[in-house]
Amino acid sequence: MNFEQDPIEHIKYMLENKSTAKQTTFKNILSAYSTLLAESKNVVDVLSQKAHPADHDVTLGFTVMHEHEFQVKLAGDLVIFVLGTNIVTFEDNHPIMQDEYIKEKEVNRYFGQIMIYDFMSDSLKYNRTNDPGYLLARILINHENRFFIEGEKQLKVYEKISDEPISEKVLTDLARLCLVMAIENDLVASPYQQVKSITLSQKLDHAPELSGAKKIGFRMSYEQKTEA
């Protein structure tokens, strides 16, 4: 807005364009979240019938925590799906902002997001609040249901803005892929020198440094560049 514009007209324009696009975007991301929820529950139901681990402590589970979060337990992994309730955009230097589609109209740059995290199920069971979770994927969808996904190398095919609206098949495939990624990623012990001494505070708090074990996957490109 510049000083010559009528503030009322400017607000009217923003309500009819930007705000309307954001509301449509949220409805789109909510629909996608519902599809992920249904497919994740279906996977657990199917596995509960088909999988018969010799050890009965190898368990599966599906839990809706609230309307914006659900969890899938796969033995020692807990995959958490979180629906972001705010519509976001990105700084101009983000690669997605260079796409011609994004530049066509300002409203194309606003996205709803769903984050999919992998935690160790023991982290929640024993309330180890310092244990890290790892982002498997972040799904971003706009007012036209165009989408892109940030995540590991298995998801690189989706790193650019799509030409078509997101489909139910993409979402169901993504739900399954993220569950596979979580259960395939193992805990790796830290070198002995890193864990040979601990503080009493770490011992009392059951901090993750006590064992030093951590997952090694799900490293984003910016993390790799930092270490280079």
C-alpha positions in Angstrom: 0.0 0.0 0.0 1.2 3.5 -0.8 0.1 6.8 0.7 -2.1 7.6 -2.3 -4.3 4.5 -1.8 -7.6 4.5 0.0 -7.0 2.3 3.1 -10.5 1.0 2.9 -10.2 0.0 -0.7 -6.8 -1.6 0.0 -8.3 -3.7 2.9 -11.2 -4.7 0.7 -8.8 -5.9 -2.0 -6.7 -7.9 0.5 -9.8 -9.5 2.0 -11.1 -10.5 -1.4 -7.8 -11.8 -2.7 -5.1 -12.7 -0.1 -7.4 -13.6 2.8 -9.7 -15.6 0.6 -6.8 -17.5 -0.9 -5.5 -18.3 2.6 -8.9 -19.7 3.6 -9.0 -21.8 0.5 -5.5 -23.0 1.2 -6.3 -24.1 4.7 -9.3 -26.1 3.5 -7.0 -27.8 1.0 -4.4 -28.7 3.6 -7.1 -29.9 5.9 -8.4 -32.2 3.2 -4.9 -33.6 2.5 -4.4 -34.1 6.3 -7.6 -36.1 6.4 -6.3 -38.3 3.6 -3.0 -38.9 5.3 -4.9 -39.8 8.5 -7.2 -42.3 6.8 -4.3 -44.0 5.0 -2.1 -44.2 8.0 -4.9 -45.8 10.0 -5.5 -48.2 7.1 -1.8 -49.2 7.1 -1.9 -50.0 10.8 -5.1 -52.0 10.4 -3.7 -54.0 7.6 -0.4 -54.7 9.3 -2.2 -55.7 12.5 -3.8 -58.5 10.5 -0.8 -59.4 8.4 2.3 -59.0 10.7 3.0 -61.5 13.4 6.2 -60.6 15.2 7.6 -63.4 17.3 8.0 -61.0 20.2 4.7 -59.6 21.4 6.3 -56.4 22.6 6.8 -55.4 18.9 3.6 -53.4 18.8 1.7 -51.2 16.3 -0.6 -48.4 17.2 -2.6 -45.5 15.8 -3.7 -42.6 18.0 -5.5 -39.3 17.2 -4.1 -36.9 19.7 -6.3 -34.0 18.7 -7.8 -32.5 15.5 -4.3 -31.4 14.3 -2.1 -34.3 15.2 -2.1 -38.1 15.0 0.6 -40.7 15.7 1.6 -44.0 14.3 3.6 -46.4 16.4 5.8 -48.9 14.6 7.6 -50.9 17.2 10.3 -48.5 18.5 9.4 -45.6 16.2 6.6 -43.0 16.6 5.7 -41.2 13.5 3.9 -37.9 14.3 1.8 -36.1 11.7 1.1 -32.4 12.5 -1.2 -30.1 10.7 0.0 -26.5 10.8 -2.9 -24.2 11.5 -1.3 -21.1 10.0 -0.7 -20.3 6.3 2.9 -19.5 5.5 5.1 -18.1 2.8 8.8 -18.1 2.2 11.6 -15.5 2.0 12.4 -14.4 -1.6 15.7 -16.4 -1.6 13.9 -19.7 -1.1 14.2 -21.8 -4.3 10.4 -22.2 -4.6 10.0 -18.4 -4.9 12.0 -18.5 -8.2 9.4 -20.6 -9.9 7.4 -18.7 -12.6 4.1 -20.0 -11.3 4.8 -18.5 -7.9 5.7 -15.2 -9.6 2.5 -15.1 -11.6 0.2 -14.0 -8.7 1.0 -13.1 -5.2 -1.6 -15.5 -3.8 0.2 -18.4 -5.3 3.0 -18.1 -2.7 0.9 -18.9 0.4 1.0 -22.5 1.6 -0.6 -24.7 4.3 1.8 -27.2 5.7 1.8 -30.7 7.2 4.9 -31.9 9.1 5.8 -35.5 9.5 8.3 -36.3 12.3 10.0 -39.5 13.4 10.5 -39.9 17.2 11.7 -42.8 19.3 8.6 -44.2 21.0 10.5 -44.5 24.2 11.1 -40.7 24.2 7.4 -40.2 24.8 7.0 -43.3 27.0 9.6 -42.1 29.4 9.0 -38.4 28.9 12.6 -37.8 27.7 12.0 -34.2 26.7 15.5 -33.6 25.4 15.3 -36.5 22.8 15.2 -35.1 19.3 12.7 -35.9 16.6 13.5 -35.8 12.9 11.5 -34.2 10.2 10.8 -36.8 7.5 8.8 -34.5 5.3 7.0 -31.2 5.1 4.1 -31.0 2.7 3.1 -27.6 1.4 -0.1 -27.0 -0.5 -1.5 -23.7 -1.9 -5.0 -22.4 -2.8 -5.0 -24.2 -6.1 -3.9 -27.5 -4.5 -0.5 -27.1 -6.2 2.2 -28.6 -3.9 5.8 -29.3 -3.2 7.4 -31.5 -0.5 10.6 -30.8 1.4 12.3 -33.9 2.8 14.8 -36.7 2.3 16.2 -37.9 -1.0 13.3 -40.3 -1.5 11.1 -37.2 -1.9 13.3 -35.2 -4.3 10.8 -35.8 -7.1 8.4 -33.5 -5.3 10.8 -30.7 -4.5 9.5 -28.4 -7.2 6.0 -26.9 -7.3 3.7 -29.3 -9.0 2.0 -28.7 -12.4 -1.2 -30.5 -11.2 -3.2 -30.4 -8.0 -2.1 -32.9 -5.3 -3.9 -36.3 -5.7 -5.1 -38.9 -3.3 -2.6 -41.3 -4.7 0.4 -39.0 -4.0 -0.9 -38.6 -0.4 -1.4 -42.3 0.2 2.0 -43.1 -1.3 3.6 -40.4 0.9 2.0 -41.8 4.1 3.4 -45.2 3.3 6.8 -44.0 2.3 7.2 -41.9 5.5 6.4 -45.0 7.6 8.9 -47.0 5.7 11.5 -44.3 6.1 11.0 -44.2 9.8 11.3 -47.9 10.5 14.3 -48.3 8.2 16.3 -45.6 10.0 18.3 -47.2 12.8 19.7 -45.8 16.0 23.5 -45.5 15.9 25.7 -45.4 19.0 28.0 -42.4 19.4 31.8 -42.9 19.6 33.0 -44.0 23.0 34.9 -40.8 23.6 31.7 -38.8 23.3 29.9 -40.7 26.0 32.6 -41.9 28.4 31.7 -39.1 30.8 28.4 -37.6 31.8 27.1 -35.0 34.3 25.0 -35.9 37.2 22.3 -33.7 35.8 22.3 -35.8 32.6 22.0 -39.0 34.6 19.2 -37.7 36.8 17.3 -36.2 33.8 17.7 -39.4 31.7 19.0 -37.1 29.0 19.8 -38.6 25.5 23.5 -38.0 26.1 23.3 -40.9 28.7 23.4 -43.4 25.8 24.5 -41.2 23.0 22.4 -43.1 20.5 20.8 -41.1 17.8 19.2 -41.6 14.4 21.5 -40.7 11.5 19.0 -40.3 8.7 16.7 -37.5 7.6 19.4 -34.9 7.1 18.3 -31.9 5.1 20.4 -30.3 2.4 21.1 -27.2 4.5 22.6 -29.4 7.2 24.9 -31.1 4.7 26.1 -27.8 3.4 26.8 -26.6 6.9 29.2 -29.4 7.5 31.0 -29.1 4.2 
